[in-house]
Amino acid sequence: MFGSLGLPELIFIFVIALLLFGPKQLPHIGRSLGRALGEFRRASNDFKRTIEEEVAADEIRSVERDLKRSADEISESVKEENSPAAEEESSPAGSGQERGDG
């Protein structure tokens, strides 16, 4: 919970705080410190959540751009296949259907 602080270090910190602030102010200081740590934890969680949402939104925008680019490429290839020049190339030049021979 406190990282590398062990029980002796916590007791030492408590004794120093007791000597500096006295027994009457120590509960008030403890409450204030607890509230401050809680606010810091909430703020850091909000910040972390915001960063994660932005990263996810950026990934979604990237996928959306890729899909749009792919759709544009497909649309262009369909237009090229359906163009009049492409139809002339695909029809046989010497067929009897164009001359009316039947």
Phi and psi in radians as a Rosetta constraint file:
Dihedral C 1 N 2 CA 2 C 2 CIRCULARHARMONIC -1.841 0.35
Dihedral N 2 CA 2 C 2 N 3 CIRCULARHARMONIC 0.339 0.35
Dihedral C 2 N 3 CA 3 C 3 CIRCULARHARMONIC 1.291 0.35
Dihedral N 3 CA 3 C 3 N 4 CIRCULARHARMONIC -2.104 0.35
Dihedral C 3 N 4 CA 4 C 4 CIRCULARHARMONIC -1.619 0.35
Dihedral N 4 CA 4 C 4 N 5 CIRCULARHARMONIC 0.127 0.35
Dihedral C 4 N 5 CA 5 C 5 CIRCULARHARMONIC -1.393 0.35
Dihedral N 5 CA 5 C 5 N 6 CIRCULARHARMONIC 2.194 0.35
Dihedral C 5 N 6 CA 6 C 6 CIRCULARHARMONIC -1.730 0.35
Dihedral N 6 CA 6 C 6 N 7 CIRCULARHARMONIC -3.072 0.35
Dihedral C 6 N 7 CA 7 C 7 CIRCULARHARMONIC -1.076 0.35
Dihedral N 7 CA 7 C 7 N 8 CIRCULARHARMONIC -0.766 0.35
Dihedral C 7 N 8 CA 8 C 8 CIRCULARHARMONIC -1.059 0.35
Dihedral N 8 CA 8 C 8 N 9 CIRCULARHARMONIC -0.697 0.35
Dihedral C 8 N 9 CA 9 C 9 CIRCULARHARMONIC -1.139 0.35
Dihedral N 9 CA 9 C 9 N 10 CIRCULARHARMONIC -0.722 0.35
Dihedral C 9 N 10 CA 10 C 10 CIRCULARHARMONIC -1.125 0.35
Dihedral N 10 CA 10 C 10 N 11 CIRCULARHARMONIC -0.714 0.35
Dihedral C 10 N 11 CA 11 C 11 CIRCULARHARMONIC -1.102 0.35
Dihedral N 11 CA 11 C 11 N 12 CIRCULARHARMONIC -0.744 0.35
Dihedral C 11 N 12 CA 12 C 12 CIRCULARHARMONIC -1.066 0.35
Dihedral N 12 CA 12 C 12 N 13 CIRCULARHARMONIC -0.784 0.35
Dihedral C 12 N 13 CA 13 C 13 CIRCULARHARMONIC -1.089 0.35
Dihedral N 13 CA 13 C 13 N 14 CIRCULARHARMONIC -0.734 0.35
Dihedral C 13 N 14 CA 14 C 14 CIRCULARHARMONIC -1.095 0.35
Dihedral N 14 CA 14 C 14 N 15 CIRCULARHARMONIC -0.754 0.35
Dihedral C 14 N 15 CA 15 C 15 CIRCULARHARMONIC -1.126 0.35
Dihedral N 15 CA 15 C 15 N 16 CIRCULARHARMONIC -0.766 0.35
Dihedral C 15 N 16 CA 16 C 16 CIRCULARHARMONIC -1.069 0.35
Dihedral N 16 CA 16 C 16 N 17 CIRCULARHARMONIC -0.788 0.35
Dihedral C 16 N 17 CA 17 C 17 CIRCULARHARMONIC -1.097 0.35
Dihedral N 17 CA 17 C 17 N 18 CIRCULARHARMONIC -0.681 0.35
Dihedral C 17 N 18 CA 18 C 18 CIRCULARHARMONIC -1.108 0.35
Dihedral N 18 CA 18 C 18 N 19 CIRCULARHARMONIC -0.721 0.35
Dihedral C 18 N 19 CA 19 C 19 CIRCULARHARMONIC -1.215 0.35
Dihedral N 19 CA 19 C 19 N 20 CIRCULARHARMONIC -0.647 0.35
Dihedral C 19 N 20 CA 20 C 20 CIRCULARHARMONIC -1.303 0.35
Dihedral N 20 CA 20 C 20 N 21 CIRCULARHARMONIC -0.762 0.35
Dihedral C 20 N 21 CA 21 C 21 CIRCULARHARMONIC -1.842 0.35
Dihedral N 21 CA 21 C 21 N 22 CIRCULARHARMONIC -0.327 0.35
Dihedral C 21 N 22 CA 22 C 22 CIRCULARHARMONIC 1.503 0.35
Dihedral N 22 CA 22 C 22 N 23 CIRCULARHARMONIC 2.839 0.35
Dihedral C 22 N 23 CA 23 C 23 CIRCULARHARMONIC -1.232 0.35
Dihedral N 23 CA 23 C 23 N 24 CIRCULARHARMONIC -0.402 0.35
Dihedral C 23 N 24 CA 24 C 24 CIRCULARHARMONIC -1.355 0.35
Dihedral N 24 CA 24 C 24 N 25 CIRCULARHARMONIC -0.641 0.35
Dihedral C 24 N 25 CA 25 C 25 CIRCULARHARMONIC -1.542 0.35
Dihedral N 25 CA 25 C 25 N 26 CIRCULARHARMONIC -0.285 0.35
Dihedral C 25 N 26 CA 26 C 26 CIRCULARHARMONIC -1.069 0.35
Dihedral N 26 CA 26 C 26 N 27 CIRCULARHARMONIC -0.764 0.35
Dihedral C 26 N 27 CA 27 C 27 CIRCULARHARMONIC -1.096 0.35
Dihedral N 27 CA 27 C 27 N 28 CIRCULARHARMONIC -0.676 0.35
Dihedral C 27 N 28 CA 28 C 28 CIRCULARHARMONIC -1.109 0.35
Dihedral N 28 CA 28 C 28 N 29 CIRCULARHARMONIC -0.771 0.35
Dihedral C 28 N 29 CA 29 C 29 CIRCULARHARMONIC -1.127 0.35
Dihedral N 29 CA 29 C 29 N 30 CIRCULARHARMONIC -0.700 0.35
Dihedral C 29 N 30 CA 30 C 30 CIRCULARHARMONIC -1.087 0.35
Dihedral N 30 CA 30 C 30 N 31 CIRCULARHARMONIC -0.763 0.35
Dihedral C 30 N 31 CA 31 C 31 CIRCULARHARMONIC -1.089 0.35
Dihedral N 31 CA 31 C 31 N 32 CIRCULARHARMONIC -0.790 0.35
Dihedral C 31 N 32 CA 32 C 32 CIRCULARHARMONIC -1.093 0.35
Dihedral N 32 CA 32 C 32 N 33 CIRCULARHARMONIC -0.729 0.35
Dihedral C 32 N 33 CA 33 C 33 CIRCULARHARMONIC -1.141 0.35
Dihedral N 33 CA 33 C 33 N 34 CIRCULARHARMONIC -0.725 0.35
Dihedral C 33 N 34 CA 34 C 34 CIRCULARHARMONIC -1.094 0.35
Dihedral N 34 CA 34 C 34 N 35 CIRCULARHARMONIC -0.755 0.35
Dihedral C 34 N 35 CA 35 C 35 CIRCULARHARMONIC -1.106 0.35
Dihedral N 35 CA 35 C 35 N 36 CIRCULARHARMONIC -0.738 0.35
Dihedral C 35 N 36 CA 36 C 36 CIRCULARHARMONIC -1.104 0.35
Dihedral N 36 CA 36 C 36 N 37 CIRCULARHARMONIC -0.743 0.35
Dihedral C 36 N 37 CA 37 C 37 CIRCULARHARMONIC -1.146 0.35
Dihedral N 37 CA 37 C 37 N 38 CIRCULARHARMONIC -0.665 0.35
Dihedral C 37 N 38 CA 38 C 38 CIRCULARHARMONIC -1.112 0.35
Dihedral N 38 CA 38 C 38 N 39 CIRCULARHARMONIC -0.761 0.35
Dihedral C 38 N 39 CA 39 C 39 CIRCULARHARMONIC -1.101 0.35
Dihedral N 39 CA 39 C 39 N 40 CIRCULARHARMONIC -0.726 0.35
Dihedral C 39 N 40 CA 40 C 40 CIRCULARHARMONIC -1.098 0.35
Dihedral N 40 CA 40 C 40 N 41 CIRCULARHARMONIC -0.741 0.35
Dihedral C 40 N 41 CA 41 C 41 CIRCULARHARMONIC -1.107 0.35
Dihedral N 41 CA 41 C 41 N 42 CIRCULARHARMONIC -0.760 0.35
Dihedral C 41 N 42 CA 42 C 42 CIRCULARHARMONIC -1.106 0.35
Dihedral N 42 CA 42 C 42 N 43 CIRCULARHARMONIC -0.761 0.35
Dihedral C 42 N 43 CA 43 C 43 CIRCULARHARMONIC -1.125 0.35
Dihedral N 43 CA 43 C 43 N 44 CIRCULARHARMONIC -0.718 0.35
Dihedral C 43 N 44 CA 44 C 44 CIRCULARHARMONIC -1.201 0.35
Dihedral N 44 CA 44 C 44 N 45 CIRCULARHARMONIC -0.632 0.35
Dihedral C 44 N 45 CA 45 C 45 CIRCULARHARMONIC -1.146 0.35
Dihedral N 45 CA 45 C 45 N 46 CIRCULARHARMONIC -0.717 0.35
Dihedral C 45 N 46 CA 46 C 46 CIRCULARHARMONIC -1.093 0.35
Dihedral N 46 CA 46 C 46 N 47 CIRCULARHARMONIC -0.745 0.35
Dihedral C 46 N 47 CA 47 C 47 CIRCULARHARMONIC -1.102 0.35
Dihedral N 47 CA 47 C 47 N 48 CIRCULARHARMONIC -0.785 0.35
Dihedral C 47 N 48 CA 48 C 48 CIRCULARHARMONIC -1.079 0.35
Dihedral N 48 CA 48 C 48 N 49 CIRCULARHARMONIC -0.758 0.35
Dihedral C 48 N 49 CA 49 C 49 CIRCULARHARMONIC -1.106 0.35
Dihedral N 49 CA 49 C 49 N 50 CIRCULARHARMONIC -0.723 0.35
Dihedral C 49 N 50 CA 50 C 50 CIRCULARHARMONIC -1.100 0.35
Dihedral N 50 CA 50 C 50 N 51 CIRCULARHARMONIC -0.763 0.35
Dihedral C 50 N 51 CA 51 C 51 CIRCULARHARMONIC -1.101 0.35
Dihedral N 51 CA 51 C 51 N 52 CIRCULARHARMONIC -0.769 0.35
Dihedral C 51 N 52 CA 52 C 52 CIRCULARHARMONIC -1.106 0.35
Dihedral N 52 CA 52 C 52 N 53 CIRCULARHARMONIC -0.683 0.35
Dihedral C 52 N 53 CA 53 C 53 CIRCULARHARMONIC -1.144 0.35
Dihedral N 53 CA 53 C 53 N 54 CIRCULARHARMONIC -0.690 0.35
Dihedral C 53 N 54 CA 54 C 54 CIRCULARHARMONIC -1.168 0.35
Dihedral N 54 CA 54 C 54 N 55 CIRCULARHARMONIC -0.685 0.35
Dihedral C 54 N 55 CA 55 C 55 CIRCULARHARMONIC -1.121 0.35
Dihedral N 55 CA 55 C 55 N 56 CIRCULARHARMONIC -0.764 0.35
Dihedral C 55 N 56 CA 56 C 56 CIRCULARHARMONIC -1.106 0.35
Dihedral N 56 CA 56 C 56 N 57 CIRCULARHARMONIC -0.737 0.35
Dihedral C 56 N 57 CA 57 C 57 CIRCULARHARMONIC -1.132 0.35
Dihedral N 57 CA 57 C 57 N 58 CIRCULARHARMONIC -0.660 0.35
Dihedral C 57 N 58 CA 58 C 58 CIRCULARHARMONIC -1.139 0.35
Dihedral N 58 CA 58 C 58 N 59 CIRCULARHARMONIC -0.697 0.35
Dihedral C 58 N 59 CA 59 C 59 CIRCULARHARMONIC -1.116 0.35
Dihedral N 59 CA 59 C 59 N 60 CIRCULARHARMONIC -0.706 0.35
Dihedral C 59 N 60 CA 60 C 60 CIRCULARHARMONIC -1.130 0.35
Dihedral N 60 CA 60 C 60 N 61 CIRCULARHARMONIC -0.749 0.35
Dihedral C 60 N 61 CA 61 C 61 CIRCULARHARMONIC -1.092 0.35
Dihedral N 61 CA 61 C 61 N 62 CIRCULARHARMONIC -0.662 0.35
Dihedral C 61 N 62 CA 62 C 62 CIRCULARHARMONIC -1.135 0.35
Dihedral N 62 CA 62 C 62 N 63 CIRCULARHARMONIC -0.774 0.35
Dihedral C 62 N 63 CA 63 C 63 CIRCULARHARMONIC -1.121 0.35
Dihedral N 63 CA 63 C 63 N 64 CIRCULARHARMONIC -0.696 0.35
Dihedral C 63 N 64 CA 64 C 64 CIRCULARHARMONIC -1.086 0.35
Dihedral N 64 CA 64 C 64 N 65 CIRCULARHARMONIC -0.740 0.35
Dihedral C 64 N 65 CA 65 C 65 CIRCULARHARMONIC -1.099 0.35
Dihedral N 65 CA 65 C 65 N 66 CIRCULARHARMONIC -0.743 0.35
Dihedral C 65 N 66 CA 66 C 66 CIRCULARHARMONIC -1.096 0.35
Dihedral N 66 CA 66 C 66 N 67 CIRCULARHARMONIC -0.741 0.35
Dihedral C 66 N 67 CA 67 C 67 CIRCULARHARMONIC -1.133 0.35
Dihedral N 67 CA 67 C 67 N 68 CIRCULARHARMONIC -0.725 0.35
Dihedral C 67 N 68 CA 68 C 68 CIRCULARHARMONIC -1.127 0.35
Dihedral N 68 CA 68 C 68 N 69 CIRCULARHARMONIC -0.726 0.35
Dihedral C 68 N 69 CA 69 C 69 CIRCULARHARMONIC -1.098 0.35
Dihedral N 69 CA 69 C 69 N 70 CIRCULARHARMONIC -0.746 0.35
Dihedral C 69 N 70 CA 70 C 70 CIRCULARHARMONIC -1.124 0.35
Dihedral N 70 CA 70 C 70 N 71 CIRCULARHARMONIC -0.734 0.35
Dihedral C 70 N 71 CA 71 C 71 CIRCULARHARMONIC -1.108 0.35
Dihedral N 71 CA 71 C 71 N 72 CIRCULARHARMONIC -0.687 0.35
Dihedral C 71 N 72 CA 72 C 72 CIRCULARHARMONIC -1.125 0.35
Dihedral N 72 CA 72 C 72 N 73 CIRCULARHARMONIC -0.721 0.35
Dihedral C 72 N 73 CA 73 C 73 CIRCULARHARMONIC -1.124 0.35
Dihedral N 73 CA 73 C 73 N 74 CIRCULARHARMONIC -0.738 0.35
Dihedral C 73 N 74 CA 74 C 74 CIRCULARHARMONIC -1.122 0.35
Dihedral N 74 CA 74 C 74 N 75 CIRCULARHARMONIC -0.749 0.35
Dihedral C 74 N 75 CA 75 C 75 CIRCULARHARMONIC -1.067 0.35
Dihedral N 75 CA 75 C 75 N 76 CIRCULARHARMONIC -0.757 0.35
Dihedral C 75 N 76 CA 76 C 76 CIRCULARHARMONIC -1.099 0.35
Dihedral N 76 CA 76 C 76 N 77 CIRCULARHARMONIC -0.731 0.35
Dihedral C 76 N 77 CA 77 C 77 CIRCULARHARMONIC -1.189 0.35
Dihedral N 77 CA 77 C 77 N 78 CIRCULARHARMONIC -0.606 0.35
Dihedral C 77 N 78 CA 78 C 78 CIRCULARHARMONIC -1.178 0.35
Dihedral N 78 CA 78 C 78 N 79 CIRCULARHARMONIC -0.697 0.35
Dihedral C 78 N 79 CA 79 C 79 CIRCULARHARMONIC -1.105 0.35
Dihedral N 79 CA 79 C 79 N 80 CIRCULARHARMONIC -0.711 0.35
Dihedral C 79 N 80 CA 80 C 80 CIRCULARHARMONIC -1.149 0.35
Dihedral N 80 CA 80 C 80 N 81 CIRCULARHARMONIC -0.676 0.35
Dihedral C 80 N 81 CA 81 C 81 CIRCULARHARMONIC -1.212 0.35
Dihedral N 81 CA 81 C 81 N 82 CIRCULARHARMONIC -0.551 0.35
Dihedral C 81 N 82 CA 82 C 82 CIRCULARHARMONIC -1.652 0.35
Dihedral N 82 CA 82 C 82 N 83 CIRCULARHARMONIC 0.056 0.35
Dihedral C 82 N 83 CA 83 C 83 CIRCULARHARMONIC -1.253 0.35
Dihedral N 83 CA 83 C 83 N 84 CIRCULARHARMONIC 2.703 0.35
Dihedral C 83 N 84 CA 84 C 84 CIRCULARHARMONIC -1.042 0.35
Dihedral N 84 CA 84 C 84 N 85 CIRCULARHARMONIC -0.621 0.35
Dihedral C 84 N 85 CA 85 C 85 CIRCULARHARMONIC -1.125 0.35
Dihedral N 85 CA 85 C 85 N 86 CIRCULARHARMONIC -0.659 0.35
Dihedral C 85 N 86 CA 86 C 86 CIRCULARHARMONIC -1.223 0.35
Dihedral N 86 CA 86 C 86 N 87 CIRCULARHARMONIC -0.589 0.35
Dihedral C 86 N 87 CA 87 C 87 CIRCULARHARMONIC -1.223 0.35
Dihedral N 87 CA 87 C 87 N 88 CIRCULARHARMONIC -0.651 0.35
Dihedral C 87 N 88 CA 88 C 88 CIRCULARHARMONIC -1.144 0.35
Dihedral N 88 CA 88 C 88 N 89 CIRCULARHARMONIC -0.676 0.35
Dihedral C 88 N 89 CA 89 C 89 CIRCULARHARMONIC -1.185 0.35
Dihedral N 89 CA 89 C 89 N 90 CIRCULARHARMONIC -0.597 0.35
Dihedral C 89 N 90 CA 90 C 90 CIRCULARHARMONIC -1.440 0.35
Dihedral N 90 CA 90 C 90 N 91 CIRCULARHARMONIC -0.355 0.35
Dihedral C 90 N 91 CA 91 C 91 CIRCULARHARMONIC -1.448 0.35
Dihedral N 91 CA 91 C 91 N 92 CIRCULARHARMONIC 2.512 0.35
Dihedral C 91 N 92 CA 92 C 92 CIRCULARHARMONIC -1.223 0.35
Dihedral N 92 CA 92 C 92 N 93 CIRCULARHARMONIC 2.394 0.35
Dihedral C 92 N 93 CA 93 C 93 CIRCULARHARMONIC -1.347 0.35
Dihedral N 93 CA 93 C 93 N 94 CIRCULARHARMONIC -0.568 0.35
Dihedral C 93 N 94 CA 94 C 94 CIRCULARHARMONIC -1.893 0.35
Dihedral N 94 CA 94 C 94 N 95 CIRCULARHARMONIC 0.481 0.35
Dihedral C 94 N 95 CA 95 C 95 CIRCULARHARMONIC -1.395 0.35
Dihedral N 95 CA 95 C 95 N 96 CIRCULARHARMONIC 2.690 0.35
Dihedral C 95 N 96 CA 96 C 96 CIRCULARHARMONIC -1.374 0.35
Dihedral N 96 CA 96 C 96 N 97 CIRCULARHARMONIC -0.202 0.35
Dihedral C 96 N 97 CA 97 C 97 CIRCULARHARMONIC -1.235 0.35
Dihedral N 97 CA 97 C 97 N 98 CIRCULARHARMONIC -0.599 0.35
Dihedral C 97 N 98 CA 98 C 98 CIRCULARHARMONIC -1.273 0.35
Dihedral N 98 CA 98 C 98 N 99 CIRCULARHARMONIC -0.519 0.35
Dihedral C 98 N 99 CA 99 C 99 CIRCULARHARMONIC -1.510 0.35
Dihedral N 99 CA 99 C 99 N 100 CIRCULARHARMONIC -0.248 0.35
Dihedral C 99 N 100 CA 100 C 100 CIRCULARHARMONIC 1.579 0.35
Dihedral N 100 CA 100 C 100 N 101 CIRCULARHARMONIC 0.146 0.35
Dihedral C 100 N 101 CA 101 C 101 CIRCULARHARMONIC -1.250 0.35
Dihedral N 101 CA 101 C 101 N 102 CIRCULARHARMONIC 2.308 0.35
